[in-house]
Amino acid sequence: MQEEIELGRIGFNSSGEAIVREPIIVKLSTFKNSRFLDVRKYFQKEDGWAPTAKGVTLQLDQVEDLIKIVEKNKSQITDWFDKTK
């Protein structure tokens, strides 16, 4: 049985409307008895939001590595984006 738990949305306003063309939805999901974190772009269909092929599905060890990388490099990441202002 596949299971999905939505953790959050990026690119939506407080009313739940998309403010970008392809917003991102972050979910916990299962597939063939394995558990994943899915970070994926979505597009609007008549009956709601549908996932695109643009995204990543991470296993726990990959999520832990990503968190470490982002935490370790947070100031460099922030500085990188500040350069565009």
ABEGO torsion letter per residue (X at the ends): XBBBBBABBBGBBAAGBBABABBBBBBBBBBGGBBBBBBBBBBBBAAEBBBBABEBBBBAAAAAAAAAAAAAAAAAAAAAAAAAX
